[in-house]
Amino acid sequence: MFKPKMSEIEKNLSTITAQDTWTAVDDYIEQHLFAPDPILTKTLQHTEELGFPGHLHVASNQGMFLAMLIQMNQCKRVLELGTFAAYSTIYMAKALPEDGYILTIEGRDTHIALAQENIDASGYADKIDARLGRAADVIRSLPADTAPFDFIFIDADKQSYPEYLELCLARSHSGTVIVMDNVIRAAEIINPENQKPSINGLRDLFTALQDHPKIASCTAMQTVGSKGYDGFALAIVK
């Protein structure tokens, strides 16, 4: 049987890994669809210069996705669980109106210090309230009359996602959008041999989301890109 010769492109593709391809496509998306942003670029550079790992923040196209959800739903009040270097925080702050507000919570003191430096340099410090502490404890400590949040991004310790979901639902209103990151973990959620607390926490999250009385609709999407193979869950509060 005749077998045509491989083109140069096919040869190149055959010698690179799936991760290389995913990263290259993310780069292509960013180059074509996003104008260079000096604030976000400076945030990444400062984070790298201080020796912090880059894989802990969202990819640029994911940051834009969060920003677009905020814009589409005309959100003003945002709650973020898991700040790290505040890259996603700043991305979301850029999408908010002048009177917008973000409460972002980070459990590690080294991360919150880095985040505050990036926030102060971003020009959005007046919109961002960065707090140190376990997210569950900080949320519980909020005054009872705290206004509900319009948009919530959960990107913290995975074993606590079921607890975070319930706490966030209590701080939501009808129509609040909740995004939960890193819920697929390279398909480890369906690997019965993986009994890590983080993976079991995500399984419990899916169980909690199923027919939850306070959620109008929800879904989850698998993703590939510069951050590897993972995914997010998206819910709208009833």
KOLMARLUM-275645 format. One record per residue (C-alpha): residue in three letters; x, y, z; residue number from 1. Coordinates in Angstrom, 1 decimal. Example, Ala and Ser with C-alpha at 12.3 -4.5 7.8 and 13.67 -1.06 7.14 Angstrom:
# residues 2
+------+--------+--------+--------+-------+
: tipa :     c1 :     c2 :     c3 : torke :
+------+--------+--------+--------+-------+
:  ala :   12.3 :   -4.5 :    7.8 :     1 :
:  ser :   13.7 :   -1.1 :    7.1 :     2 :
+------+--------+--------+--------+-------+
This chain:
# residues 238
+------+--------+--------+--------+-------+
: tipa :     c1 :     c2 :     c3 : torke :
+------+--------+--------+--------+-------+
:  met :    0.0 :    0.0 :    0.0 :     1 :
:  phe :    1.3 :    3.4 :   -1.0 :     2 :
:  lys :    2.2 :    5.6 :    2.0 :     3 :
:  pro :    2.9 :    9.2 :    1.3 :     4 :
:  lys :    5.9 :   10.9 :    2.8 :     5 :
:  met :    5.4 :   13.0 :    5.9 :     6 :
:  ser :    5.5 :   16.7 :    5.4 :     7 :
:  glu :    8.0 :   18.8 :    7.4 :     8 :
:  ile :    5.2 :   20.0 :    9.6 :     9 :
:  glu :    4.1 :   16.5 :   10.3 :    10 :
:  lys :    7.6 :   15.4 :   11.1 :    11 :
:  asn :    8.0 :   18.3 :   13.5 :    12 :
:  leu :    4.7 :   17.5 :   15.2 :    13 :
:  ser :    5.6 :   13.9 :   15.5 :    14 :
:  thr :    8.7 :   14.8 :   17.5 :    15 :
:  ile :    7.1 :   17.1 :   20.1 :    16 :
:  thr :    5.0 :   16.2 :   23.1 :    17 :
:  ala :    1.3 :   17.0 :   23.6 :    18 :
:  gln :    2.3 :   19.5 :   26.2 :    19 :
:  asp :    4.6 :   21.3 :   23.7 :    20 :
:  thr :    1.6 :   21.5 :   21.3 :    21 :
:  trp :   -0.8 :   22.8 :   24.0 :    22 :
:  thr :    1.7 :   25.5 :   25.0 :    23 :
:  ala :    2.3 :   26.5 :   21.5 :    24 :
:  val :   -1.4 :   26.9 :   20.8 :    25 :
:  asp :   -1.8 :   29.0 :   24.0 :    26 :
:  asp :    1.0 :   31.2 :   22.7 :    27 :
:  tyr :   -0.7 :   31.5 :   19.3 :    28 :
:  ile :   -4.0 :   32.5 :   21.0 :    29 :
:  glu :   -2.3 :   35.1 :   23.1 :    30 :
:  gln :   -0.3 :   36.6 :   20.2 :    31 :
:  his :   -3.4 :   36.9 :   18.0 :    32 :
:  leu :   -6.2 :   37.8 :   20.4 :    33 :
:  phe :   -4.6 :   39.8 :   23.3 :    34 :
:  ala :   -2.9 :   43.2 :   23.1 :    35 :
:  pro :    0.3 :   43.2 :   25.2 :    36 :
:  asp :   -0.6 :   44.4 :   28.7 :    37 :
:  pro :    2.4 :   46.0 :   30.6 :    38 :
:  ile :    0.7 :   45.6 :   34.0 :    39 :
:  leu :    0.1 :   41.9 :   33.6 :    40 :
:  thr :    3.6 :   41.4 :   32.0 :    41 :
:  lys :    5.2 :   43.2 :   34.9 :    42 :
:  thr :    3.3 :   41.0 :   37.4 :    43 :
:  leu :    4.6 :   37.8 :   35.7 :    44 :
:  gln :    8.1 :   39.2 :   35.5 :    45 :
:  his :    8.2 :   40.3 :   39.2 :    46 :
:  thr :    6.9 :   36.9 :   40.2 :    47 :
:  glu :    9.5 :   35.1 :   38.2 :    48 :
:  glu :   12.3 :   37.4 :   39.4 :    49 :
:  leu :   11.5 :   36.5 :   43.0 :    50 :
:  gly :   11.8 :   32.8 :   42.2 :    51 :
:  phe :    8.1 :   31.8 :   42.5 :    52 :
:  pro :    6.8 :   29.0 :   40.3 :    53 :
:  gly :    4.9 :   30.2 :   37.2 :    54 :
:  his :    2.6 :   27.2 :   37.0 :    55 :
:  leu :    0.6 :   28.4 :   40.1 :    56 :
:  his :   -1.1 :   31.2 :   38.2 :    57 :
:  val :   -3.7 :   30.9 :   35.5 :    58 :
:  ala :   -2.8 :   31.1 :   31.9 :    59 :
:  ser :   -3.4 :   34.4 :   30.1 :    60 :
:  asn :   -6.3 :   33.1 :   28.0 :    61 :
:  gln :   -7.8 :   31.7 :   31.3 :    62 :
:  gly :   -7.4 :   35.1 :   32.9 :    63 :
:  met :   -9.2 :   36.7 :   29.9 :    64 :
:  phe :  -12.0 :   34.1 :   30.2 :    65 :
:  leu :  -12.6 :   35.1 :   33.9 :    66 :
:  ala :  -12.5 :   38.8 :   32.9 :    67 :
:  met :  -15.0 :   38.2 :   30.1 :    68 :
:  leu :  -17.4 :   36.4 :   32.5 :    69 :
:  ile :  -17.3 :   39.4 :   34.8 :    70 :
:  gln :  -18.0 :   41.8 :   32.0 :    71 :
:  met :  -20.8 :   39.7 :   30.5 :    72 :
:  asn :  -22.5 :   39.4 :   33.8 :    73 :
:  gln :  -21.8 :   43.1 :   34.8 :    74 :
:  cys :  -20.3 :   42.0 :   38.1 :    75 :
:  lys :  -19.2 :   44.5 :   40.6 :    76 :
:  arg :  -18.3 :   42.4 :   43.6 :    77 :
:  val :  -15.8 :   39.5 :   43.3 :    78 :
:  leu :  -14.6 :   36.9 :   45.8 :    79 :
:  glu :  -11.4 :   35.0 :   45.0 :    80 :
:  leu :  -10.1 :   32.0 :   47.0 :    81 :
:  gly :   -6.4 :   31.5 :   46.3 :    82 :
:  thr :   -4.5 :   34.7 :   45.4 :    83 :
:  phe :   -0.9 :   33.4 :   44.8 :    84 :
:  ala :    0.8 :   36.3 :   42.9 :    85 :
:  ala :   -2.5 :   38.1 :   42.2 :    86 :
:  tyr :   -2.2 :   37.6 :   38.4 :    87 :
:  ser :   -5.8 :   36.4 :   38.1 :    88 :
:  thr :   -6.8 :   39.0 :   40.7 :    89 :
:  ile :   -5.4 :   41.9 :   38.6 :    90 :
:  tyr :   -6.9 :   40.4 :   35.4 :    91 :
:  met :  -10.4 :   40.4 :   37.1 :    92 :
:  ala :   -9.8 :   43.9 :   38.6 :    93 :
:  lys :   -9.2 :   45.3 :   35.1 :    94 :
:  ala :  -12.7 :   44.0 :   34.0 :    95 :
:  leu :  -14.5 :   45.7 :   36.9 :    96 :
:  pro :  -16.3 :   49.0 :   36.8 :    97 :
:  glu :  -14.9 :   52.0 :   38.7 :    98 :
:  asp :  -16.8 :   51.0 :   41.9 :    99 :
:  gly :  -15.8 :   47.4 :   41.6 :   100 :
:  tyr :  -14.4 :   45.4 :   44.5 :   101 :
:  ile :  -12.4 :   42.2 :   44.9 :   102 :
:  leu :  -11.8 :   40.3 :   48.1 :   103 :
:  thr :   -9.0 :   37.8 :   47.5 :   104 :
:  ile :   -7.9 :   35.4 :   50.2 :   105 :
:  glu :   -4.5 :   33.6 :   50.4 :   106 :
:  gly :   -3.4 :   31.1 :   53.0 :   107 :
:  arg :    0.4 :   31.5 :   52.6 :   108 :
:  asp :    2.2 :   34.5 :   54.0 :   109 :
:  thr :    4.9 :   34.4 :   51.3 :   110 :
:  his :    2.3 :   34.4 :   48.6 :   111 :
:  ile :    0.2 :   37.2 :   50.1 :   112 :
:  ala :    3.3 :   39.4 :   50.4 :   113 :
:  leu :    4.2 :   38.8 :   46.8 :   114 :
:  ala :    0.6 :   39.4 :   45.8 :   115 :
:  gln :    0.4 :   42.7 :   47.6 :   116 :
:  glu :    3.6 :   43.9 :   45.9 :   117 :
:  asn :    2.0 :   43.1 :   42.5 :   118 :
:  ile :   -1.3 :   44.7 :   43.5 :   119 :
:  asp :    0.4 :   47.9 :   44.7 :   120 :
:  ala :    2.3 :   48.1 :   41.4 :   121 :
:  ser :   -0.8 :   47.4 :   39.2 :   122 :
:  gly :   -2.7 :   50.6 :   39.8 :   123 :
:  tyr :   -5.8 :   48.6 :   41.0 :   124 :
:  ala :   -5.0 :   48.5 :   44.7 :   125 :
:  asp :   -8.1 :   50.6 :   45.4 :   126 :
:  lys :  -10.3 :   47.8 :   44.1 :   127 :
:  ile :   -8.5 :   44.9 :   45.7 :   128 :
:  asp :   -8.7 :   43.8 :   49.3 :   129 :
:  ala :   -6.1 :   41.0 :   49.8 :   130 :
:  arg :   -6.3 :   39.1 :   53.1 :   131 :
:  leu :   -4.1 :   36.4 :   54.7 :   132 :
:  gly :   -5.7 :   33.4 :   56.2 :   133 :
:  arg :   -7.5 :   30.1 :   55.5 :   134 :
:  ala :  -10.3 :   31.0 :   53.1 :   135 :
:  ala :  -13.0 :   29.3 :   55.1 :   136 :
:  asp :  -12.0 :   31.2 :   58.3 :   137 :
:  val :  -11.9 :   34.5 :   56.5 :   138 :
:  ile :  -15.3 :   34.0 :   54.8 :   139 :
:  arg :  -16.8 :   33.0 :   58.2 :   140 :
:  ser :  -15.4 :   36.1 :   59.8 :   141 :
:  leu :  -17.1 :   38.5 :   57.4 :   142 :
:  pro :  -19.9 :   40.6 :   59.0 :   143 :
:  ala :  -23.4 :   39.2 :   58.5 :   144 :
:  asp :  -24.4 :   42.3 :   56.6 :   145 :
:  thr :  -21.6 :   41.9 :   54.0 :   146 :
:  ala :  -23.1 :   42.4 :   50.5 :   147 :
:  pro :  -23.3 :   39.2 :   48.5 :   148 :
:  phe :  -20.7 :   38.6 :   45.7 :   149 :
:  asp :  -21.6 :   38.6 :   42.0 :   150 :
:  phe :  -18.7 :   36.5 :   40.9 :   151 :
:  ile :  -16.6 :   33.9 :   42.8 :   152 :
:  phe :  -13.4 :   32.2 :   41.6 :   153 :
:  ile :  -12.2 :   29.2 :   43.7 :   154 :
:  asp :   -8.6 :   28.3 :   43.1 :   155 :
:  ala :   -7.3 :   27.2 :   46.5 :   156 :
:  asp :   -6.6 :   23.8 :   48.2 :   157 :
:  lys :   -8.6 :   21.2 :   46.4 :   158 :
:  gln :   -9.5 :   19.1 :   49.4 :   159 :
:  ser :  -11.5 :   22.0 :   50.8 :   160 :
:  tyr :  -13.5 :   22.7 :   47.6 :   161 :
:  pro :  -16.8 :   21.1 :   49.0 :   162 :
:  glu :  -16.5 :   23.3 :   52.1 :   163 :
:  tyr :  -15.7 :   26.4 :   50.0 :   164 :
:  leu :  -18.6 :   25.8 :   47.8 :   165 :
:  glu :  -21.1 :   25.9 :   50.7 :   166 :
:  leu :  -19.5 :   29.0 :   52.2 :   167 :
:  cys :  -19.5 :   30.8 :   48.9 :   168 :
:  leu :  -23.1 :   29.9 :   48.2 :   169 :
:  ala :  -24.0 :   31.5 :   51.5 :   170 :
:  arg :  -22.3 :   34.7 :   50.3 :   171 :
:  ser :  -24.0 :   34.7 :   46.9 :   172 :
:  his :  -27.3 :   35.9 :   45.4 :   173 :
:  ser :  -29.5 :   34.6 :   42.6 :   174 :
:  gly :  -27.4 :   34.7 :   39.4 :   175 :
:  thr :  -24.0 :   34.7 :   41.1 :   176 :
:  val :  -21.4 :   32.9 :   38.9 :   177 :
:  ile :  -19.0 :   30.5 :   40.6 :   178 :
:  val :  -15.9 :   29.2 :   38.8 :   179 :
:  met :  -13.9 :   26.4 :   40.3 :   180 :
:  asp :  -10.5 :   25.8 :   38.8 :   181 :
:  asn :   -8.3 :   22.6 :   38.5 :   182 :
:  val :  -11.2 :   20.1 :   39.0 :   183 :
:  ile :  -10.0 :   17.5 :   36.4 :   184 :
:  arg :   -6.3 :   17.0 :   37.4 :   185 :
:  ala :   -5.2 :   15.2 :   34.3 :   186 :
:  ala :   -8.2 :   12.8 :   34.7 :   187 :
:  glu :   -7.1 :   11.7 :   38.1 :   188 :
:  ile :  -10.6 :   12.2 :   39.4 :   189 :
:  ile :  -11.6 :    9.0 :   37.6 :   190 :
:  asn :   -8.6 :    7.0 :   38.7 :   191 :
:  pro :   -9.8 :    4.8 :   41.6 :   192 :
:  glu :   -6.3 :    4.2 :   42.7 :   193 :
:  asn :   -5.7 :    7.9 :   43.5 :   194 :
:  gln :   -7.0 :    8.5 :   47.0 :   195 :
:  lys :   -5.1 :   11.7 :   47.7 :   196 :
:  pro :   -7.1 :   14.2 :   49.8 :   197 :
:  ser :   -7.0 :   16.7 :   47.0 :   198 :
:  ile :   -8.5 :   14.3 :   44.5 :   199 :
:  asn :  -11.1 :   13.0 :   46.9 :   200 :
:  gly :  -12.0 :   16.6 :   47.7 :   201 :
:  leu :  -12.7 :   17.2 :   44.0 :   202 :
:  arg :  -14.8 :   14.0 :   43.8 :   203 :
:  asp :  -16.8 :   15.2 :   46.8 :   204 :
:  leu :  -17.2 :   18.6 :   44.9 :   205 :
:  phe :  -18.8 :   16.9 :   41.9 :   206 :
:  thr :  -21.1 :   15.0 :   44.2 :   207 :
:  ala :  -22.1 :   18.2 :   46.0 :   208 :
:  leu :  -22.7 :   20.0 :   42.7 :   209 :
:  gln :  -25.0 :   17.2 :   41.5 :   210 :
:  asp :  -28.6 :   18.4 :   42.0 :   211 :
:  his :  -27.6 :   21.0 :   44.5 :   212 :
:  pro :  -30.7 :   22.8 :   45.7 :   213 :
:  lys :  -29.0 :   26.2 :   45.6 :   214 :
:  ile :  -27.6 :   25.9 :   42.1 :   215 :
:  ala :  -29.6 :   26.6 :   39.0 :   216 :
:  ser :  -27.2 :   25.0 :   36.5 :   217 :
:  cys :  -23.6 :   23.8 :   36.4 :   218 :
:  thr :  -21.1 :   22.1 :   34.1 :   219 :
:  ala :  -17.5 :   21.2 :   33.9 :   220 :
:  met :  -15.0 :   21.5 :   31.0 :   221 :
:  gln :  -11.8 :   19.7 :   30.4 :   222 :
:  thr :   -9.0 :   22.0 :   29.3 :   223 :
:  val :   -5.5 :   21.6 :   27.8 :   224 :
:  gly :   -2.9 :   24.4 :   27.5 :   225 :
:  ser :    0.3 :   25.8 :   28.9 :   226 :
:  lys :   -0.9 :   24.7 :   32.3 :   227 :
:  gly :   -1.3 :   21.1 :   31.2 :   228 :
:  tyr :   -4.4 :   18.9 :   31.2 :   229 :
:  asp :   -7.0 :   20.0 :   33.7 :   230 :
:  gly :  -10.4 :   21.7 :   33.7 :   231 :
:  phe :  -12.9 :   24.0 :   35.5 :   232 :
:  ala :  -16.4 :   23.7 :   36.9 :   233 :
:  leu :  -18.9 :   26.6 :   36.4 :   234 :
:  ala :  -22.1 :   27.1 :   38.4 :   235 :
:  ile :  -24.9 :   29.7 :   38.5 :   236 :
:  val :  -26.7 :   30.2 :   41.7 :   237 :
:  lys :  -30.4 :   29.7 :   41.8 :   238 :
+------+--------+--------+--------+-------+
